[in-house]
Amino acid sequence: MVEKETPLDLRNARILVTNDDGIEAPGIKLLERVALGLSDDVWVVAPDRDKTGAGHSVTIRTPIHAREVSPRHFAVEGTPTDCVLLGYKELLGEKKPDLVLSGFNPGHNLAENITYSGTISAAIEGTLLGVRSIAWSLAKTKLGAHARTTVRWETAEHFAPDIIRKAVSIPWPGHVLLNVNIPGVPPEEIKEIRVTRQGRSKFGETIRKDTDPFGEDIYWILEAYRLTENVPSTDIGAVRENAISVCPLSLNLTHEPMVEKLKECLVEG
């Protein structure tokens, strides 16, 4: 993974757009419009159906169908990771993408919950392939007593182009992707853009047990989140305060302080 030292010329860039919600999802259509406002060379390679929660899984030992539904638009019978791999290796031809955009996910991807996210994982795969990659999520807004939700797509469309332009104008380490979370409020209610660190929370805290029609136990893992901190410098804190969170994520998962401690007890002890 080589550092991208020079600014990316978006006008001449090839952009690969993907997601985890499926090629017909409104979020990917929005992100494609954003990309087309930056470059004429935009390709869409996305799952043929909803793959939410797929994480960074890849399909092996099973053939993958990829269908061209229209020029430069491919529906893949696989995961978000499969989509980026196939796009990069096969579907886009000889010219490789210069930028991967994944999203827009309707709902946030914050803190440790990013490990489950197909949206994030598509950007991880782009990064592993040496391409600048940005994952995009848009928080939902609750409406009324019954907690109906809406998605403020107009807020995402308003802010995304400028974030992309500025982000690709600086050097990127080869092991880093960006995770962008936009609060679910109208554009005029966004306070600022914050560069954040990953917060702390946990998905799947609530399990519901039920019984199927045949009397067998079944379980539902509910999309409940336990947000354990509200620090303004974190991605959680930013979105809670109506600020856009731009969090750089590193693919080097090594915990360096622990390396030294383990050397002391396992090697030198």
C-alpha positions, 0 to 999 in steps of 0.5 A: 500500500503506497502512500498517495503523495500527489493531489488527485485530479478529479476531472480526469479521475476514474471513480468506482461507486459501490455500497452494501444496500444494493445497486437500486438503493437511493443512497448509491444513486445519490453518491453516483450523482455526487461523483458525476459532478466531479468526474465524467468517468464514473462506474457503479459496481454494487451488490444485486441485493441488500448486503447490510452487515456483510463486513469484510467478507469475500465469496470463495468456492462459489461462483459470482455472477456479475450482470451489466444492467446498463453502461458502466453499471454492474450488479454483483451477486456477492458482497461489497468486498466482492464488488470492489475486487471485481470492479478493480480486477475485471469489470473496469477494464485496464484503467484502474479506479483512482477513487472508491466511494462507498455509500451512502448508507442510510444510518450511521457507521460509528465506533466499533460498529464499523467492523460489521459494516459492508459500507466500510468494508468496501472502502477497506478493500479499495484501500488494500488495492491501493486506491483512495477510498471513502465510506459515507453514512448518513444518520437517520432522523426520528419523527414523532412518537412512533419513532418513524425515521427519515433520511436527509439525503439533501444534506449529504448531497450538499456537503459531500462534493466539497469534502471529497475535493479537499480530502483528495488534495492532500497526501494519503498514507497507503493504509488509511481510508476515511469514514464520513458520517453526516448527521440526519438534519437539514443542511442549515443545521450542520454546525461544522466538519470535525476530524475525529477519532473512533468512539466506543459503542457496541452493536447487537446488545439486544437479543430477542428470543422467539419461536418459529411455527415448528416450535423451534427456538429462533433469535433476533439480533436487534440493531440496538446500540449502546453508545458508551461515550459522548466525547466531542472529539469522537465520531459519536460526539460529532454526530450527536452535536450535528457536526459531520465526522470525518474519521481516518481509519488505519488498516494497521491493527498492531497495538505497538505498546503491547508489542513491547510488553509481549517482548518483555514477557515472552522473548526477553523474560 
